[in-house]
């Protein structure tokens, strides 16, 4: 049963009143306190009706929210708890609650690199303790892909805070192809995760094409306090709309790629499309033919090559030739006797 914020404020207020046994509480007293609480927390100044508070008391008495509050009326006028130790904040967890919390805990535990989740560590441990005391033999049933040895994760929070605070950065960066590192002024816009690697997307100026910087290639980050931040109005969904992966080009238009997928891999490609533009063109004797509408980039080639002999580019001819050449070179590597394959490991 969904509960809105105002109702929760009223329930908590009624609970606080009934726990205070130093005075007697009439219905009018509870109405007044609920009205004051809603004004304090939500700025609502129209008050609370008698009918609303009566309904709240009935809901708290019921098991609709799991409260089962022992609310009694004494002398036909004064409300209180028959159990002086009762409070709605200490209601036991249901089996469904435990299952949900267990899933939440397992998900939260797998986020690393952000100070937000470091700050939540204490809360997560409390949740774990509550869940595992209720389910002592529980085990993790959700496991996200992660790479504990990945470099650059310690930059995540600095970059996140810079984007949040609209800070300009001086980033010392060395790509895999560069002989030495260079420092660049960078206006970070958003963070992107792709296949367990993190990238920060931003620009050097308003007119320059946005850059993808891999976090594992960043050597140092400094905040440039005297620089004015440039918002490039980048939307991740639009920015990556026509690509597989993270490599984009401002001067390349997306093109249609026709691909044959053999029968054994067709179900995988149909249930996990290569790209959101993927269409099933037709079914053929030995498999299927699909089309995608994308820019050509490294990630597209790697995706196709990853299927090996199970996938073939039908068009355009240039891409088909490039994939064919890479597969030819791969075969030659296996035929090269300079690197013999050991028969035993």
N, C-alpha and C positions, 0 to 999 in steps of 0.2 A: 504494500500500500504506500504510494508516494506521499510524502509529507512536505509541505512548503515551509519556508524559513520562518514565516510569521507564526505558524502553528507550533513549530519547535520552540520558539521563544516563549510562547504562552505555556507550553507543557513544562518547560524548565522553570518558569516563574512560579507556576502553581506548585511544582515539586519543592522549590526553595521555601515557599510559604508553609506548606504542610510539614516540612521537616523542622521548622521553627516552632517548638512546643512551648515557647515562653509566652505565647499569646493565643487567643482564640480567633479563628478565621471564618468570617461570614462569606456568603457568596458575593456580597457587595465589595468586601475587602479584596477578594481575589480578582474581581473585575477591575477594581482600581489599580492594583499592582500590575496586572497584565497590560492595562492601558499605558501605565508609566513606562513599562519595559519596552513596549513597541515604539513609544515616542523616543526613548533613549537610544535604542539600537537602530531603528529604521526611520525615525522622523515622522511616524504616523501619529497625527494628532486628533483623529476623529473618534478615538476611544474604541472599546470593545463592547459588544452587546452582551446582555445577560444570556441570551440563547447560545452564543458562541462559547462562552465559558462553561455553561452546562454541558454542551456537546463535548468540549475538551475533557471534562471530568469523566464522562461516560467512556470516551475513547481510552483514557488512561486506565480506567477500571477493566477494560476488555483486554483480549489478547491480540487485537488487530495489529498493534505495534510491539507486542511481546511484553508490555508493561505489567499487566495484571495488578495494577496498583491497589492496595488495600485501603481505599478511601471510604471513610465512614462519615455519617452526619450525626452529631451528638445534640441532644435536646432540640432536634428538628431545625437546627440553625447553624451549628458550628462544624466546619469540615476539618478532618485530620486524618493521619494514617493510623490504622489500628496497630501496625508494627512500627515502633519508634525508630528502628534501624533501616527502614525501607527508603530507597531513593531510586528514581528511574535511571540514574547513572550507573547503577550496579546490577542491572538486570543480566541474567546469565545469557551466554551466547547459544543460539540454536545451532543445529547441525549445519543448516544452510549458511548461517553467519560464519561459522568456523571454516567451511569450505571456501567461501568468498574471501575471507581474510587470508587464508593460506595462499590463495592465488595471488592476492595483492602483495603479500610479503615476498613471495618468490620473484615476482616481477620487479619490485623495488630493489631487491638485493642485487640485481644484475646491472643496475646503472652505476657506472663508475666515471669519475673525472669531473663531475659537476659538484660544486660545493653545496648546492641545494640538497643533494642526496647524502652528502657527508653530514650536513646539519640534521638530516632526518634519521641518521643512524640510530640515535637513541630511541626514537619513536618506533623504528623498524624492529629493534631488539625487544621492545615492550610488546609489540604485536606478536613477534615470534614466541615470546614467553607465554603469552595468553593463548595463542593457537596451539602450541605444542603441549601445554598443560592440559588442554582439552582434547588433543589428539596426540598422545605420546608416541605413537608408532607411525606418525605421518612421515612422508618423504616427498622430495621435490618431484613434481610431475610436469613442470614447465621448465624448459632449458633453452635459452636464447643462444644463438651463435655468438661467440666472442673469441678474441685473440689476446690472451694475456700478455704476449710479448710485443704487441704493437707499440711502436714508438709514437711520441707526440701527444698521447692522451692527456698529459699534464697541462697541455695548452688549452684544453677544452673550456675550462671555466674562465680563464682570462679572456678568451675570445667571446664567450657568451656574455660576460659582463661588459665587454667593450661594445658589443652590439646593443645590449640593453641600455647602456649609458650614452650611446652615440659618440664613442671616443675614436679619434684618429690614432692609428698605430704606426710605429716604425717596426717592420718585420724583416729580420735577417733570414733569407731564404736561399736554399740551394737545391735546384731541381736535379734529377738524376743525370741530366745531360750537361749541366753546368760544371765547369772546372773549379769554380770558387763561388762562395756565397755572396749575395748582394743584398743591400738594405733598400727597401722600398717603402714609401709612404702608402698606407693602405687604409681604405675606408670599408670596414667589414659590414656585410649586410645580413648574411644568414649562414648557418652551419648545415652541412650536408653529409649524411652517412651513406656510403655505397659499399656493399659487400665487406662490411666490417672495417672499412677505412673511413677516416673523417677528413672533410675538406671545409675550408672557409671560403665563401664567395664574397667578392667585393671588387673595388676598383681603385685605381690610382688617381683618377680624376673623373669628372662628370662625363666627359666625352669618350674616355677610353672604354674599350670592351671589358666587361667584367672578367675577373680572373678566378680560377679555381686554384687554391693553394692547399696542397696536401699537408696535414698537420705533422706527418712524420718527416717532412723536409724542412720544417721551421726550426731554426736554431735559437732565435731570441725574439721576444716581443717587448716593446716599450710603448708607453702611452705618450702621445705628443699633445701636451696640455694646451699649447698655444695655437693649435690648428683647428679650423672649423670643419665639422663633420659634414660630409655630403651624403644625402640620402638618394640612392639611385633608383628607388621605387621598383626594386626587383621582387618578383613573385616566384618562389621556387617552382610552382606548378607550371607557370608559363615559361620560365627560363629553361626548364628541362623537357618541355613538351615534345620536342622532336628528336630526342636523343635517347640512346641506351647508355646508362652510366652517367658520367659527369663532364665529359669533354664536349664543349659546344663551340661553334664557329659563327660569328656574326655575318659572314659573307657566303655561307653555304646554305643553299635551300634544301629542304628535305626531299628525298626521292623515294620512289616506290621500289621495293626490293621483293622479288619473287623467290621463294625458297621451297625446295622439296624436302620433306621430312619422312623418313622411312616408317613403316608400320609399327615397329617396336618402340619408337620414340614419339609417335604422333600423340598418344594420350597425354604425355608429359607437357608437350608444347601447347596442346589445346587447353589443358587445365592450368598451366602457368605460362601465359603468353610472353613472348620475347619483349613485347612493347604494347602499350595500350592501344595502338593503332592496328594491331594484328587482326587480319581477317582470314577466314577459311575460304580459299578460292574454289577448290573442289577436291573431292576424294578421287584418288587414282588407284591403280591395281596394287601397287606396293607401298602406298602410304598416302600422304596428303600434300597439297600445295597451299602455302599460305603467302600472304603479302603483309609487309609492314611499310610504314611511311616515315622514314628517319633520315637524319644526317649521317654521313659516313664518318665513323671515328674508330679509335682503337678498341673501345669496348664492344662495338658491333662486331668487329672482326674476331675478337676473343670469344664472344658468345657463340658465333658460328663455328669457329675452330674447336670449341669445347665439345661439340657434338660429333667431331671426327667424321667417319664415313657415313654417319646416319643422317647427315644434312648436306644439301647441295644448293648453291646459289644458281638460280636459273637466269636471272637478270637483275641489274644491268651487266653487260659483258665485262666491263672494267673491274667490277667488284668480284665477279666470278673468277676472272683471271688472277686477281691478287690472292684470293683464298687458295686457288689451285697451286700457285707458286709456293705459298707458305707450306702447304701440305707436302709438296714435292721436296722442299728443303728439310722438312721434318723426317720424311722417309730416308733421305740421304744421311741424316744424322745416325739413324739406326744401322745403315749399311756401312758407315765409316768404321773401319777396324781400329782406328786410333783410340776408340773408347769401347773396348770389348764389354759385352754384357756378361756378368758373372752368372754361372749356372747355379751357384749356391750362395746364400747370404749368411 
